[in-house]
Amino acid sequence: MSMFETYRNAFPNALLTRKANGVLEVKFHTDGEKLVFNGYTHEQFVELFHAIGEDRENRVIILTGSGDAFMDAISPEGFDFFSPTGFDKILREGRKVLSNILDIEVPMITALNGPVLLHSEYALLTDTILATPQTVFQDKPHFEFGIVPGDGVHILWPEVIGSIRGRHFLLTRQVLDAETAKDWGVVNEIVPADKLLTRAHEIADGIAALPPLTSRYTRIALTQRLKRLVDEGLGYGLALEGISAAQVAHTMA
């Protein structure tokens, strides 16, 4: 079992703070500014979510970002998409990070402080999603790199907004504004930026006041279908992503 003091400062791209009632806030960042996602954060977040899930003192989790975006910047640093061993690492980490989020057995809230242009699947695996008026959704980098969006977004977007809408969203790199996302069931509430975390903590505090096993077992009950869907489709999606990456590598060569 994880103890908070053993991992709270272990992740250079996640600022962790926990209140006495067990509400854990996880703020993604790069050097205190908005997160620039890369191969090192891809690896790091596997262990981050595992440690959070293993700590029985955590009662509710809030995910948020720094600066003006939740996640909108990516760097190829630390990634090796174009060799079998390199993509094997990406595939293993891609499977583990989502299973580790789903293995967090307490309610999760995402407070989207701005655009979500990559790894929106992290948010879609949480139970409540708050957004600001400036929040937009798009699956941007997969097609920019020329690879299949097979890291979980191919499962979760059709599940959340419907099959036709979800497939169109991914194939066209559609941009969803906050109001459309709320209308389509992606977002629960749109909150002014200066009140976003206050509202997230208000919801979290209400959940943390429930009996511990009640909130924990409710999260477990609510995520069983998602676990089945992710287990069924994620490995295959990542394999297809890897094959498309091999074709890109061949073309570049």
Backbone as numpy.savetxt, mean C-alpha at the origin, in Angstrom:
# Nx Ny Nz CAx CAy CAz Cx Cy Cz
7.36 -12.43 18.86 6.52 -11.22 18.86 7.39 -9.97 18.86
7.09 -9.02 18.00 7.84 -7.76 17.93 7.51 -6.89 19.14
8.51 -6.15 19.59 8.33 -5.11 20.59 8.63 -3.78 19.92
7.79 -2.78 20.16 7.86 -1.53 19.42 9.25 -0.91 19.45
9.88 -0.92 20.61 11.19 -0.28 20.73 12.26 -0.97 19.89
12.04 -2.22 19.53 13.05 -2.94 18.75 12.96 -2.62 17.25
11.84 -2.06 16.80 11.72 -1.80 15.36 11.31 -0.38 15.01
11.01 0.45 15.97 10.45 1.78 15.67 11.40 2.64 14.85
12.71 2.46 15.04 13.70 3.24 14.29 14.46 2.40 13.27
13.92 1.25 12.93 14.64 0.32 12.07 14.44 0.56 10.58
13.51 1.44 10.23 13.13 1.59 8.83 13.36 3.03 8.37
14.38 3.26 7.56 14.73 4.63 7.20 13.68 5.37 6.40
12.73 4.65 5.80 11.70 5.31 4.99 10.32 5.25 5.62
10.26 5.00 6.92 8.98 4.99 7.62 9.17 5.56 9.03
8.48 6.65 9.31 8.49 7.25 10.63 7.33 6.66 11.43
7.65 5.99 12.53 6.64 5.29 13.32 6.43 6.01 14.65
5.17 6.32 14.94 4.82 6.88 16.25 3.58 6.15 16.75
3.58 5.83 18.04 2.44 5.11 18.61 1.95 5.78 19.88
0.63 5.93 19.98 0.03 6.53 21.15 -0.21 5.47 22.22
-0.55 5.94 23.41 -0.75 5.02 24.53 -1.89 4.04 24.29
-2.85 4.42 23.43 -3.98 3.51 23.16 -3.69 2.49 22.06
-2.46 2.47 21.58 -2.07 1.47 20.59 -2.28 1.88 19.14
-2.63 3.14 18.89 -2.78 3.62 17.51 -1.39 3.94 16.97
-1.00 3.21 15.93 0.33 3.35 15.33 0.21 4.13 14.02
0.91 5.24 13.93 0.96 6.02 12.69 2.26 5.70 11.95
2.13 5.35 10.69 3.26 5.01 9.83 3.32 6.03 8.72
4.36 6.86 8.71 4.48 7.91 7.71 5.64 7.59 6.78
5.32 7.33 5.50 6.34 7.05 4.51 7.08 8.35 4.15
8.40 8.26 3.94 9.16 9.46 3.61 10.52 9.07 3.04
11.17 10.03 2.43 12.58 9.92 2.06 13.27 11.17 2.59
14.13 10.98 3.56 14.85 12.08 4.21 13.90 13.16 4.72
12.76 12.73 5.25 11.80 13.65 5.83 10.87 14.31 4.83
11.11 14.10 3.53 10.25 14.64 2.49 9.42 13.52 1.89
8.72 13.80 0.80 7.86 12.78 0.23 8.69 11.57 -0.21
8.06 10.42 -0.16 8.74 9.17 -0.45 9.13 9.08 -1.92
10.37 8.66 -2.17 10.79 8.22 -3.49 10.98 6.72 -3.41
10.07 5.99 -4.02 10.07 4.53 -3.93 11.18 3.98 -4.81
11.90 2.97 -4.29 12.94 2.31 -5.08 13.10 0.87 -4.61
14.11 0.20 -5.13 14.29 -1.20 -4.78 14.58 -1.43 -3.31
15.16 -0.45 -2.66 15.48 -0.60 -1.24 14.22 -0.46 -0.37
13.33 0.47 -0.75 12.08 0.56 0.00 11.20 -0.66 -0.27
11.26 -1.19 -1.49 10.51 -2.40 -1.83 10.89 -3.53 -0.88
12.18 -3.68 -0.62 12.67 -4.70 0.30 12.33 -4.35 1.74
12.53 -3.09 2.09 12.33 -2.63 3.46 10.89 -2.80 3.94
9.92 -2.51 3.07 8.53 -2.54 3.49 8.03 -3.95 3.78
8.68 -4.96 3.21 8.34 -6.35 3.58 8.53 -6.54 5.08
9.68 -6.12 5.57 9.98 -6.28 7.00 9.18 -5.31 7.86
8.92 -4.11 7.33 8.12 -3.14 8.08 6.76 -3.71 8.43
6.03 -4.19 7.42 4.68 -4.69 7.69 4.70 -5.98 8.50
5.75 -6.77 8.35 5.87 -7.98 9.18 6.03 -7.60 10.65
6.91 -6.64 10.93 7.13 -6.23 12.32 5.86 -5.64 12.92
5.15 -4.83 12.16 3.90 -4.24 12.65 2.89 -5.33 12.99
2.78 -6.30 12.10 1.81 -7.36 12.32 2.13 -8.26 13.50
3.42 -8.37 13.82 3.83 -9.24 14.92 3.73 -8.58 16.28
3.49 -7.28 16.31 3.43 -6.54 17.58 1.99 -6.51 18.08
1.70 -7.28 19.11 0.34 -7.39 19.62 -0.12 -6.14 20.36
0.79 -5.20 20.60 0.40 -3.96 21.25 -0.18 -2.95 20.26
0.00 -3.18 18.98 -0.62 -2.32 17.98 -2.11 -2.61 17.93
-2.93 -1.56 18.00 -4.38 -1.73 18.02 -5.05 -1.26 16.73
-4.51 -0.19 16.14 -4.99 0.33 14.86 -3.78 0.91 14.14
-3.73 0.75 12.80 -2.62 1.26 12.02 -3.13 2.37 11.11
-2.41 3.49 11.07 -2.67 4.57 10.12 -1.47 4.66 9.18
-1.71 4.51 7.89 -0.68 4.73 6.88 -0.87 6.11 6.26
0.21 6.85 6.11 0.14 8.15 5.46 1.48 8.45 4.82
1.56 9.59 4.15 2.79 9.98 3.48 3.30 11.31 3.99
4.43 11.72 3.44 5.04 13.00 3.80 4.95 13.96 2.62
5.07 15.24 2.91 5.06 16.22 1.84 3.69 16.29 1.17
3.71 16.44 -0.15 2.46 16.67 -0.87 1.97 15.44 -1.63
2.52 14.27 -1.31 2.09 13.05 -2.01 2.16 11.85 -1.08
1.25 10.93 -1.29 1.33 9.65 -0.59 2.41 8.79 -1.24
2.34 8.62 -2.55 3.36 7.87 -3.27 3.23 8.22 -4.76
4.13 9.06 -5.25 4.03 9.46 -6.66 5.37 9.48 -7.38
6.44 9.07 -6.72 7.78 9.13 -7.32 8.46 7.78 -7.16
9.11 7.33 -8.23 9.81 6.06 -8.20 11.17 6.22 -8.87
12.14 5.51 -8.35 13.49 5.50 -8.91 13.86 4.05 -9.21
14.59 3.79 -10.31 15.02 2.41 -10.59 16.15 1.93 -9.69
16.67 2.81 -8.84 17.77 2.44 -7.97 17.40 1.24 -7.10
18.26 0.24 -7.10 18.03 -0.92 -6.25 17.15 -1.99 -6.87
16.58 -1.72 -8.04 15.77 -2.72 -8.74 16.60 -3.38 -9.84
16.36 -4.66 -10.04 16.91 -5.37 -11.20 15.74 -6.11 -11.84
15.06 -5.43 -12.76 13.91 -6.02 -13.44 14.31 -7.01 -14.53
15.57 -6.95 -14.96 15.90 -7.52 -16.26 16.82 -8.73 -16.21
16.95 -9.36 -15.05 17.66 -10.64 -14.97 16.78 -11.61 -14.17
16.91 -12.91 -14.39 16.08 -13.87 -13.65 16.25 -13.75 -12.15
17.48 -13.63 -11.67 17.67 -13.55 -10.21 17.15 -12.22 -9.67
17.31 -11.16 -10.46 16.82 -9.86 -10.01 15.31 -9.85 -9.91
14.63 -10.40 -10.92 13.17 -10.37 -10.84 12.65 -11.40 -9.85
13.41 -12.47 -9.60 13.01 -13.41 -8.55 12.92 -12.70 -7.21
13.86 -11.80 -6.94 13.83 -11.02 -5.70 12.59 -10.12 -5.67
12.31 -9.45 -6.78 11.13 -8.59 -6.85 9.86 -9.40 -6.64
9.79 -10.57 -7.27 8.61 -11.43 -7.13 8.41 -11.86 -5.68
9.48 -12.31 -5.04 9.36 -12.77 -3.65 8.94 -11.63 -2.74
9.55 -10.47 -2.90 9.19 -9.32 -2.07 7.77 -8.84 -2.37
7.39 -8.85 -3.65 6.05 -8.42 -4.02 4.97 -9.29 -3.41
5.23 -10.59 -3.35 4.26 -11.49 -2.72 4.23 -11.28 -1.21
5.40 -11.16 -0.61 5.46 -11.08 0.85 4.89 -9.77 1.38
5.12 -8.65 0.67 4.67 -7.38 1.23 3.15 -7.34 1.33
2.45 -7.88 0.32 0.99 -7.86 0.39 0.47 -8.87 1.41
1.10 -10.03 1.48 0.65 -11.00 2.48 0.93 -10.48 3.89
2.01 -9.73 4.06 2.31 -9.17 5.37 1.32 -8.07 5.75
0.86 -7.28 4.78 -0.19 -6.29 5.07 -1.47 -7.02 5.50
-1.82 -8.05 4.76 -3.05 -8.79 5.09 -2.92 -9.57 6.38
-1.70 -9.86 6.80 -1.48 -10.56 8.07 -1.49 -9.61 9.26
-1.61 -8.32 9.02 -1.80 -7.37 10.13 -3.24 -7.53 10.61
-3.39 -8.06 11.81 -4.71 -8.47 12.29 -5.38 -7.40 13.14
-5.13 -6.15 12.80 -5.85 -5.04 13.45 -6.31 -4.10 12.34
-7.37 -3.34 12.58 -7.89 -2.45 11.54 -6.82 -1.46 11.05
-6.92 -1.15 9.77 -5.96 -0.26 9.12 -6.69 0.88 8.42
-6.12 2.06 8.52 -6.65 3.28 7.90 -5.55 3.86 7.03
-5.89 4.29 5.82 -4.94 5.03 5.01 -5.40 6.47 4.90
-4.50 7.39 5.21 -4.76 8.82 5.09 -3.91 9.34 3.93
-4.54 9.48 2.78 -3.83 9.84 1.55 -3.65 11.35 1.49
-2.43 11.78 1.71 -2.13 13.21 1.78 -1.87 13.84 0.41
-2.05 13.06 -0.66 -1.82 13.58 -2.00 -1.88 12.45 -3.01
-1.29 12.65 -4.19 -1.40 11.67 -5.27 -0.87 10.28 -4.91
-1.52 9.28 -5.51 -1.11 7.88 -5.39 -0.94 7.36 -6.82
0.28 7.38 -7.30 0.55 7.01 -8.69 1.23 5.65 -8.80
1.58 5.07 -7.67 2.17 3.73 -7.67 1.85 3.05 -6.35
1.86 1.74 -6.39 1.59 0.90 -5.23 0.33 1.31 -4.47
-0.70 1.63 -5.25 -2.00 1.91 -4.63 -2.58 0.68 -3.96
-2.04 -0.51 -4.28 -2.55 -1.73 -3.64 -2.33 -1.71 -2.13
-1.31 -1.00 -1.65 -1.12 -0.90 -0.20 -2.36 -0.30 0.44
-2.84 0.81 -0.12 -4.02 1.47 0.43 -5.26 0.61 0.28
-5.40 -0.06 -0.86 -6.61 -0.83 -1.13 -6.75 -2.06 -0.23
-5.69 -2.43 0.46 -5.76 -3.54 1.41 -6.09 -3.07 2.83
-6.26 -1.75 3.01 -6.66 -1.25 4.33 -8.18 -1.12 4.38
-8.70 -0.79 5.55 -10.13 -0.88 5.80 -10.88 0.43 5.62
-10.19 1.53 5.81 -10.77 2.85 5.64 -9.76 3.70 4.88
-10.23 4.42 3.86 -9.35 5.28 3.08 -9.89 6.71 3.12
-9.05 7.61 3.62 -9.35 9.04 3.63 -8.46 9.71 2.59
-8.99 10.73 1.94 -8.22 11.45 0.93 -8.40 12.94 1.12
-7.48 13.69 0.56 -7.62 15.15 0.47 -8.20 15.49 -0.90
-8.66 16.72 -1.08 -9.12 17.12 -2.41 -8.03 17.03 -3.48
-6.77 17.06 -3.06 -5.64 17.01 -3.99 -5.25 15.58 -4.36
-5.86 14.59 -3.74 -5.52 13.20 -4.02 -6.01 12.79 -5.41
-5.14 12.15 -6.15 -5.54 11.51 -7.41 -4.93 10.11 -7.42
-5.58 9.22 -8.16 -5.10 7.86 -8.32 -4.73 7.62 -9.78
-3.63 6.92 -9.98 -3.24 6.47 -11.32 -2.24 5.33 -11.16
-2.26 4.38 -12.09 -1.18 3.39 -12.12 -0.21 3.82 -13.21
0.81 4.56 -12.83 1.65 5.28 -13.80 2.90 4.51 -14.24
3.70 3.96 -13.33 5.04 3.52 -13.76 5.09 2.20 -14.52
4.11 1.31 -14.33 4.22 0.01 -14.99 4.37 0.15 -16.50
3.44 0.85 -17.12 3.51 1.00 -18.57 4.64 1.93 -18.99
5.06 2.86 -18.11 6.22 3.68 -18.44 7.49 2.82 -18.55
7.60 1.80 -17.69 8.71 0.86 -17.78 8.47 -0.21 -18.85
7.23 -0.28 -19.37 6.89 -1.27 -20.38 6.56 -2.64 -19.83
6.09 -2.69 -18.57 5.84 -3.98 -17.93 4.39 -4.10 -17.49
3.98 -5.35 -17.29 2.60 -5.67 -16.88 2.34 -5.16 -15.46
1.19 -4.53 -15.20 0.84 -4.15 -13.83 0.33 -5.36 -13.05
1.25 -6.23 -12.65 0.87 -7.50 -12.06 1.20 -7.65 -10.59
1.43 -6.53 -9.90 1.90 -6.61 -8.51 0.76 -6.53 -7.49
-0.46 -6.75 -7.94 -1.61 -6.69 -7.04 -2.66 -5.72 -7.50
-2.26 -4.68 -8.23 -3.25 -3.72 -8.72 -4.20 -4.41 -9.71
-3.71 -5.43 -10.42 -4.56 -6.14 -11.38 -5.67 -6.93 -10.69
-5.49 -7.22 -9.42 -6.50 -7.91 -8.62 -7.43 -6.92 -7.94
-6.85 -5.91 -7.34 -7.59 -5.08 -6.40 -8.41 -3.98 -7.07
-7.91 -3.38 -8.16 -8.72 -2.34 -8.78 -10.01 -2.89 -9.38
-9.99 -3.99 -10.14 -11.27 -4.54 -10.59 -12.18 -4.97 -9.44
-11.59 -5.43 -8.33 -12.38 -5.82 -7.17 -13.07 -4.61 -6.54
-12.36 -3.50 -6.46 -12.88 -2.33 -5.73 -13.85 -1.52 -6.59
-13.52 -1.27 -7.86 -14.36 -0.37 -8.66 -15.16 -1.08 -9.74
-15.01 -2.41 -9.81 -15.74 -3.17 -10.82 -14.81 -3.61 -11.94
-15.15 -4.71 -12.56 -14.25 -5.33 -13.53 -13.97 -4.42 -14.73
-15.00 -3.87 -15.35 -14.80 -3.05 -16.54 -14.05 -1.76 -16.19
-14.48 -1.10 -15.14 -13.79 0.13 -14.73 -12.34 -0.16 -14.34
-12.13 -1.25 -13.60 -10.78 -1.57 -13.13 -9.82 -1.87 -14.25
-10.29 -2.64 -15.23 -9.42 -2.97 -16.36 -9.11 -1.73 -17.20
-10.14 -0.90 -17.41 -9.93 0.36 -18.15 -8.95 1.26 -17.41
-9.09 1.38 -16.10 -8.20 2.21 -15.28 -6.74 1.83 -15.50
-6.46 0.52 -15.50 -5.08 0.07 -15.65 -4.58 0.18 -17.09
-5.42 -0.18 -18.03 -4.98 -0.20 -19.44 -4.75 1.21 -20.00
-5.48 2.18 -19.51 -5.38 3.54 -20.07 -4.60 4.49 -19.18
-4.12 4.00 -18.04 -3.46 4.87 -17.06 -4.38 6.05 -16.67
-5.64 5.71 -16.51 -6.66 6.71 -16.17 -6.32 7.41 -14.86
-6.58 8.69 -14.80 -6.42 9.47 -13.57 -7.78 9.64 -12.92
-7.89 9.20 -11.67 -9.13 9.37 -10.90 -8.93 10.48 -9.89
-9.75 11.51 -9.95 -9.70 12.53 -8.90 -10.39 12.02 -7.65
-10.25 12.78 -6.59 -10.76 12.32 -5.29 -12.27 12.13 -5.31
-13.00 13.05 -5.95 -14.45 12.94 -5.97 -14.91 11.71 -6.74
-14.28 11.45 -7.89 -14.63 10.25 -8.65 -14.29 9.00 -7.86
-13.13 9.01 -7.23 -12.73 7.86 -6.43 -13.72 7.60 -5.30
-14.23 8.66 -4.70 -15.23 8.49 -3.65 -16.54 7.95 -4.23
-16.95 8.48 -5.36 -18.18 8.01 -6.00 -18.08 6.53 -6.38
-16.89 6.09 -6.74 -16.69 4.71 -7.19 -16.34 3.76 -6.05
-16.29 4.26 -4.83 -16.08 3.38 -3.69 -14.64 3.13 -3.29
-13.71 3.93 -3.80 -12.30 3.78 -3.44 -12.00 4.52 -2.14
-12.65 5.65 -1.95 -12.38 6.55 -0.84 -13.63 6.66 0.03
-13.44 6.62 1.33 -14.56 6.77 2.26 -14.92 8.22 2.51
-13.89 9.06 2.71 -14.14 10.47 3.02 -13.08 11.33 2.34
-13.47 12.53 1.93 -12.53 13.54 1.45 -12.43 14.62 2.52
-11.22 14.86 2.99 -10.99 15.71 4.15 -9.98 16.79 3.77
-10.17 18.03 4.19 -9.14 19.05 3.94 -7.77 18.59 4.44
-6.74 18.97 3.73 -5.39 18.47 4.04 -5.00 18.74 5.49
-5.37 19.91 6.01 -4.95 20.26 7.37 -5.75 19.52 8.44
-6.77 18.78 8.03 -7.57 18.01 9.00 -7.47 16.51 8.76
-6.64 16.10 7.80 -6.59 14.70 7.39 -6.17 13.78 8.53
-5.05 14.05 9.14 -4.57 13.16 10.19 -5.42 13.26 11.44
-5.97 14.43 11.71 -6.88 14.55 12.85 -8.07 13.62 12.68
-8.63 13.61 11.47 -9.77 12.73 11.20 -9.35 11.27 11.26
-8.19 10.94 10.71 -7.71 9.55 10.77 -7.57 9.08 12.21
-7.00 9.93 13.06 -6.83 9.55 14.46 -8.17 9.49 15.19
-9.10 10.33 14.82 -10.43 10.27 15.43 -11.08 8.91 15.16
-11.01 8.45 13.92 -11.56 7.14 13.58 -10.78 6.04 14.30
-9.45 6.16 14.29 -8.62 5.14 14.92 -8.87 5.04 16.42
-9.02 6.18 17.07 -9.27 6.17 18.52 -10.59 5.48 18.84
-11.59 5.70 17.99 -12.86 5.02 18.20 -12.74 3.52 18.09
-11.96 3.06 17.11 -11.75 1.62 16.95 -10.91 1.07 18.10
-9.90 1.83 18.51 -9.03 1.36 19.60 -9.77 1.23 20.92
-10.92 1.91 21.05 -11.71 1.81 22.28 -12.52 0.51 22.35
-12.62 -0.21 21.24 -13.31 -1.50 21.25 -12.49 -2.54 22.02
-13.14 -3.61 22.49 -12.36 -4.69 23.08 -11.32 -5.20 22.08
-10.10 -5.48 22.52 -9.03 -5.82 21.59 -9.35 -6.97 20.65
-9.95 -8.02 21.16 -10.24 -9.15 20.28 -11.36 -8.83 19.30
-12.25 -7.95 19.69 -13.33 -7.57 18.77 -12.77 -6.87 17.54
-11.93 -5.87 17.74 -11.36 -5.16 16.59 -10.43 -6.06 15.79
-9.64 -6.87 16.48 -8.70 -7.76 15.80 -9.44 -8.79 14.96
-10.41 -9.42 15.53 -11.12 -10.48 14.79 -12.01 -9.91 13.69
-12.45 -8.66 13.85 -13.21 -8.04 12.77 -12.33 -7.83 11.55
-11.11 -7.33 11.76 -10.16 -7.20 10.64 -9.93 -8.56 9.97
-9.75 -9.59 10.76 -9.52 -10.93 10.21 -10.72 -11.36 9.36
-11.92 -11.15 9.89 -13.12 -11.54 9.16 -13.27 -10.77 7.85
-12.93 -9.50 7.88 -13.15 -8.65 6.71 -12.12 -8.87 5.61
-11.00 -9.50 5.92 -9.95 -9.65 4.92 -9.83 -11.06 4.36
-10.71 -11.98 4.74 -10.59 -13.36 4.25 -10.73 -13.44 2.74
-11.70 -12.74 2.18 -11.87 -12.77 0.72 -10.65 -12.18 0.01
-10.14 -11.06 0.53 -8.97 -10.45 -0.09 -7.76 -11.38 -0.04
-7.60 -12.09 1.06 -6.49 -13.05 1.16 -6.60 -14.11 0.08
-7.80 -14.61 -0.14 -7.98 -15.64 -1.17 -7.67 -15.08 -2.55
-8.16 -13.87 -2.84 -7.92 -13.27 -4.15 -6.44 -13.01 -4.39
-5.78 -12.47 -3.38 -4.36 -12.16 -3.52 -3.54 -13.44 -3.65
-3.85 -14.44 -2.85 -3.12 -15.70 -2.93 -3.30 -16.35 -4.29
-4.49 -16.24 -4.85 -4.78 -16.87 -6.13 -4.11 -16.16 -7.30
-4.07 -14.84 -7.28 -3.68 -14.11 -8.47 -2.36 -13.37 -8.45
-1.74 -13.21 -7.28 -0.56 -12.35 -7.21 0.67 -12.99 -7.84
0.94 -14.24 -7.51 2.13 -14.89 -8.07 2.09 -14.94 -9.58
0.91 -15.24 -10.14 0.75 -15.30 -11.59 0.96 -13.93 -12.21
0.36 -12.90 -11.59 0.52 -11.55 -12.10 1.96 -11.10 -12.10
2.68 -11.40 -11.03 4.09 -11.02 -10.95 4.93 -11.79 -11.97
4.57 -13.06 -12.21 5.29 -13.84 -13.22 5.11 -13.21 -14.61
3.88 -12.79 -14.93 3.63 -12.13 -16.21 4.39 -10.80 -16.29
4.46 -10.11 -15.17 5.23 -8.87 -15.13 6.70 -9.15 -15.43
7.22 -10.25 -14.87 8.61 -10.62 -15.11 8.88 -10.98 -16.56
7.96 -11.70 -17.21 8.13 -12.04 -18.62 8.14 -10.78 -19.48
7.24 -9.85 -19.17 7.24 -8.60 -19.94 8.52 -7.80 -19.72
9.06 -7.86 -18.50 10.33 -7.19 -18.23 11.47 -7.82 -19.03
11.41 -9.15 -19.19 12.44 -9.83 -19.99 12.38 -9.38 -21.44
11.17 -9.16 -21.95 11.05 -8.68 -23.32 11.61 -7.27 -23.45
11.35 -6.42 -22.46 11.91 -5.06 -22.47 13.43 -5.13 -22.47
13.98 -6.01 -21.62 15.44 -6.16 -21.56 16.02 -6.61 -22.90
15.33 -7.56 -23.55 15.78 -8.05 -24.85 15.76 -6.92 -25.89
14.70 -6.12 -25.86 14.57 -5.01 -26.80 15.68 -3.98 -26.57
15.95 -3.70 -25.32 17.01 -2.73 -24.98 18.38 -3.24 -25.41
18.58 -4.56 -25.29 19.87 -5.13 -25.68 20.09 -5.05 -27.19
